[in-house]
């Protein structure tokens, strides 16, 4: 069965669904909540991997979208995704917190898989269509589509930070990656600082005209589905779940939470060490304070993530061994995924959210917390290295142990009036530019030919 052609096509590493007990269900996550409504509104198609190996799935319809599966074998997934995407590109884009690994076999797999995604998009796009490519997994796709279909408007959005030119220069295949991106009419990043780094890399490594790049490479900070989070926060079932969470955690005087993927870029160890020292210093009372750390499983086939899990779980065990009492842990650690409703219940149960990212494209958890807590107070401790720090308050450098400890302690001492005032201000900031406005802003610039002009291959 062939693929129907569509006027709007999204291309992302994953389809917006998971197969559970033989049936397709919507996947959680920021990209799905941000982009799926746009695909539905325009009766568009979504090209992506179906999270299964060695299957040849035909296109199918789901929730008003046409889904176009791209097949990956187990070996391809290991080399393209766990290898090049997450052991080469991810650390390169996250300040070299761990050393990137450069393997030619991984690069070949990345190039071949990107070509497969590009071909699927070409076949799904009608004449004059708009194609929106997402994230670091598919950086070659824009140019691959452009080579076949000059009629298409192509957008690319990078959800993670962009590396400084000195770091990007290390990548043996840097020119091919940058030229891949330049197949797009509009290239979007989370922050202006990231856009400036991308422009600088293209200028210095490819000799591009900086003025031409300025009109095509810009910042579009992603946001959340404010209505969805508000509705969950007002749900009696979610509010009851929040009360149960707090009760099950011992109903502490102060409940802090961390909600992160288990990733070295999230600074989970930094917050655990600071929490331990605050108890040691007597600034937090172990008898009345609890930290609930939710560590969502992530890339468990990558060695760096296996090592991080061991370190985090060792730290949690050590701290609990020092400060817990019979029947009551000072840190409750959970290593599994949560639904949107469960996450919002955790936000409602908590007094303080700790976001200590060492480098983060945006961090939507911070925006969700502020939205859920509107009118309820609470405090946010937010790393200045998260993209959300440009829009939200209560920012700290997580590398500065003294400053991080002071910020956590201060969050526990805010008056109710001050906490509510600051939280409401942040919630209003998020609401003013929610995920729908983010998508509208990007697509407006993409569909307006005057906003940017794609470069031809001869310009590269």
Residue pairs with C-beta under 8 A, 6 or more apart in sequence:
1 58
1 59
2 123
3 45
3 59
3 66
3 68
3 120
3 123
3 124
4 45
4 59
4 66
4 124
5 123
5 124
5 125
5 126
5 129
6 42
6 43
6 44
6 45
6 66
6 124
6 125
6 126
6 129
7 42
7 44
7 126
7 128
7 129
7 130
8 38
8 39
8 42
8 43
8 44
8 45
8 129
8 130
8 131
8 132
9 44
9 45
9 46
9 47
9 121
9 124
9 125
9 129
9 130
9 131
9 132
10 35
10 38
10 39
10 44
10 45
10 46
10 47
10 131
10 132
10 134
11 46
11 47
11 48
11 117
11 118
11 120
11 121
11 131
11 132
11 133
11 134
11 138
11 141
12 31
12 35
12 46
12 47
12 48
12 133
12 134
12 135
12 137
12 138
13 48
13 49
13 81
13 85
13 134
13 135
13 137
13 138
14 27
14 48
14 49
14 51
15 27
15 46
15 48
15 49
15 50
15 51
15 67
15 69
16 26
16 27
16 31
16 32
16 35
16 36
16 46
16 48
16 62
16 65
16 67
17 24
17 25
17 26
17 27
17 50
17 62
17 67
18 24
18 25
18 27
18 51
19 25
19 50
19 51
19 52
24 60
24 62
26 32
26 36
26 62
26 63
28 337
28 339
28 340
30 159
30 222
30 224
30 362
30 364
30 435
31 134
31 135
31 159
33 224
33 225
33 228
33 435
34 222
34 223
34 225
34 435
34 438
34 439
35 46
35 132
35 134
35 439
36 46
36 63
36 65
37 436
37 439
38 44
38 439
38 443
39 45
39 46
39 64
39 65
40 63
40 64
40 65
43 64
43 66
44 65
44 66
45 59
45 65
45 66
45 67
45 68
45 124
46 65
46 66
46 67
46 68
47 68
47 70
47 117
47 120
47 121
47 124
48 67
48 68
48 69
48 70
48 117
49 69
49 70
49 71
49 72
49 77
50 57
50 67
50 69
50 70
50 71
53 72
53 73
53 74
53 77
54 71
54 73
54 74
55 69
55 71
56 71
57 69
57 71
58 69
59 66
59 67
59 68
59 69
59 124
60 66
60 67
60 69
61 67
66 124
68 120
68 124
70 113
70 116
70 117
70 120
71 116
72 80
72 81
72 113
76 109
76 112
76 113
78 301
79 105
79 106
79 108
79 109
79 110
80 106
80 109
80 110
80 112
80 113
80 137
81 137
82 299
82 301
82 302
83 101
83 103
83 105
83 106
83 109
83 110
84 103
84 106
84 107
84 109
84 110
85 110
85 136
85 137
86 299
86 302
87 100
87 101
87 106
87 302
87 304
88 100
88 101
88 102
88 103
88 106
88 107
88 171
89 100
89 136
89 139
90 136
90 160
90 265
91 97
91 98
91 99
91 100
91 304
92 100
92 163
92 167
92 168
92 170
92 171
93 136
93 160
93 161
93 162
93 163
93 359
94 160
94 161
94 264
94 265
94 358
94 359
95 161
95 163
95 167
95 358
95 359
96 167
97 264
97 265
97 358
97 359
98 264
98 304
100 170
100 171
102 171
102 172
107 172
107 173
110 140
111 140
111 176
114 138
114 139
114 140
114 141
114 144
114 180
115 140
115 144
117 138
117 141
118 140
118 141
118 144
118 145
118 148
119 144
121 131
121 133
121 141
121 145
122 145
122 148
122 149
125 131
125 145
125 149
125 152
127 151
128 151
128 152
128 153
129 151
129 152
129 153
130 152
130 153
130 155
130 443
130 446
130 447
131 145
131 152
131 153
131 154
131 155
132 155
132 156
132 157
132 442
132 443
132 446
133 141
133 142
133 145
133 154
133 155
133 156
133 157
133 184
134 156
134 157
134 159
135 157
135 158
135 159
135 160
136 158
136 159
136 160
139 156
139 177
139 180
139 181
140 176
140 177
140 180
141 156
141 180
141 183
142 154
142 156
142 180
142 181
142 182
142 183
142 184
143 179
143 180
143 181
143 182
143 183
143 457
144 180
144 183
145 152
145 154
145 183
146 152
146 154
146 183
146 184
146 454
146 457
147 183
147 457
153 185
153 446
153 447
153 449
154 183
154 184
154 185
154 454
155 184
155 185
155 186
155 187
155 188
155 442
155 443
155 446
156 181
156 183
156 184
156 186
156 187
156 188
157 187
157 188
157 189
157 220
157 222
157 442
158 187
158 188
158 189
158 190
158 194
158 198
158 361
159 190
159 222
159 361
159 362
160 190
160 361
161 190
161 191
161 194
161 359
161 360
161 361
161 387
162 168
162 189
162 194
162 195
162 197
162 198
162 201
163 197
163 201
164 197
164 200
165 197
165 200
165 201
165 204
165 205
168 174
168 178
168 197
168 201
168 205
169 201
169 205
171 177
174 201
174 205
175 205
175 206
178 201
178 202
178 205
178 206
179 206
179 460
181 187
181 198
181 202
182 202
182 206
182 208
182 455
182 460
183 454
184 216
184 454
185 216
185 446
185 452
185 453
185 454
186 216
186 218
186 442
186 445
186 446
186 451
186 452
187 195
187 198
187 216
187 217
187 218
188 195
188 218
188 219
188 220
188 442
189 195
189 198
189 217
189 218
189 219
189 220
190 219
190 220
190 221
190 222
190 361
190 362
190 387
191 219
191 221
191 387
191 390
192 218
192 219
194 219
194 361
195 217
195 218
195 219
198 217
199 208
199 210
199 213
199 214
199 217
202 208
202 213
202 217
203 209
203 210
203 213
206 460
212 455
215 451
215 452
215 453
216 452
216 453
218 445
220 438
220 441
220 442
221 362
221 387
221 390
221 391
221 433
221 438
222 361
222 362
222 364
222 435
222 438
223 364
223 367
223 430
223 433
223 434
223 435
223 437
223 438
224 364
224 367
224 368
224 371
224 430
224 434
224 435
225 434
225 435
225 436
226 371
226 430
226 431
226 434
226 435
227 434
228 340
229 340
229 344
229 368
229 371
229 372
230 371
230 372
230 374
232 238
232 340
232 341
232 344
232 372
233 239
233 344
233 347
233 348
233 371
233 372
233 373
233 374
235 341
237 341
238 341
238 344
238 345
238 348
239 345
239 348
241 341
241 342
241 345
242 344
242 345
242 346
242 347
242 348
242 349
243 349
245 292
245 345
245 346
245 349
246 252
246 255
246 349
249 255
249 290
249 292
249 332
249 349
250 290
250 328
252 288
252 289
252 290
253 285
253 288
253 289
254 284
254 288
254 289
254 290
254 351
254 352
254 412
255 289
255 290
255 292
255 349
255 350
255 351
255 352
256 275
256 289
256 290
256 291
256 292
256 350
256 351
256 352
256 353
256 354
256 408
256 412
257 291
257 292
257 293
257 294
257 346
257 347
257 349
257 350
257 352
257 353
257 354
258 268
258 271
258 291
258 292
258 293
258 294
258 295
258 353
258 354
258 355
258 356
259 294
259 296
259 338
259 343
259 346
259 353
259 365
260 266
260 268
260 294
260 295
260 296
260 355
260 365
261 295
261 296
261 297
261 298
262 268
262 295
262 296
262 297
262 298
262 305
262 308
262 309
262 312
262 335
263 298
263 299
263 305
263 308
264 304
264 305
264 308
264 358
265 357
265 358
265 359
265 360
266 356
266 357
266 358
266 360
267 356
267 357
267 358
267 383
267 398
268 293
268 295
268 308
268 312
268 356
269 308
269 311
269 312
269 315
270 356
270 358
270 398
270 399
270 401
270 404
271 291
271 293
271 354
271 356
271 398
271 404
271 408
272 291
272 293
272 312
272 315
272 316
272 319
272 331
273 315
273 401
274 356
274 401
274 404
274 405
274 408
275 284
275 291
275 319
275 331
275 408
276 315
276 319
276 322
276 323
277 401
277 405
278 284
278 405
278 408
278 409
279 285
279 286
279 289
279 319
279 323
279 330
281 405
283 405
283 409
284 408
284 409
284 412
286 323
286 324
286 330
287 325
289 330
289 412
290 329
290 330
290 331
290 332
291 330
291 331
291 332
291 354
292 331
292 332
292 334
292 346
292 350
293 312
293 316
293 331
293 332
293 333
293 334
294 334
294 338
294 346
295 309
295 312
295 333
295 334
295 335
296 335
296 336
296 337
296 338
297 335
297 336
297 337
298 305
299 305
300 306
300 309
309 335
312 333
313 333
313 335
316 331
316 333
319 330
319 331
320 329
320 330
320 331
323 330
324 330
338 346
343 365
343 368
344 368
344 372
347 353
347 368
347 369
347 372
347 373
348 372
348 373
348 376
350 369
350 378
351 378
351 379
351 411
351 412
352 378
352 379
352 380
352 381
352 408
352 411
352 412
353 365
353 366
353 369
353 378
353 379
353 380
353 381
354 381
354 408
355 363
355 365
355 366
355 380
355 381
355 382
355 383
355 386
355 388
356 381
356 383
356 396
356 398
356 404
357 363
357 383
357 385
357 386
357 398
358 383
358 385
358 398
358 399
359 385
360 383
360 385
360 386
360 387
360 388
361 387
362 386
362 387
362 388
363 382
363 383
363 386
363 387
363 388
364 388
366 380
366 382
366 386
366 388
366 392
367 388
367 391
367 392
367 430
369 378
369 380
370 380
370 392
370 423
370 426
370 427
370 429
370 430
371 427
371 430
371 431
373 423
373 427
374 423
374 424
374 427
374 428
375 420
375 424
376 420
376 423
377 414
377 416
377 419
377 420
377 423
378 419
378 423
379 394
379 410
379 411
379 412
379 414
379 419
379 422
379 423
380 392
380 393
380 394
380 411
380 423
380 426
381 394
381 396
381 404
381 407
381 408
381 411
382 388
382 389
382 392
382 393
382 394
382 395
382 396
383 389
383 395
383 396
383 397
383 398
384 395
384 396
384 397
385 397
385 398
389 395
391 426
391 429
391 430
391 433
392 426
392 429
392 430
393 422
393 425
393 426
394 407
394 411
394 422
396 403
396 404
396 407
397 403
397 404
398 404
414 422
444 451
445 451
445 452
446 452
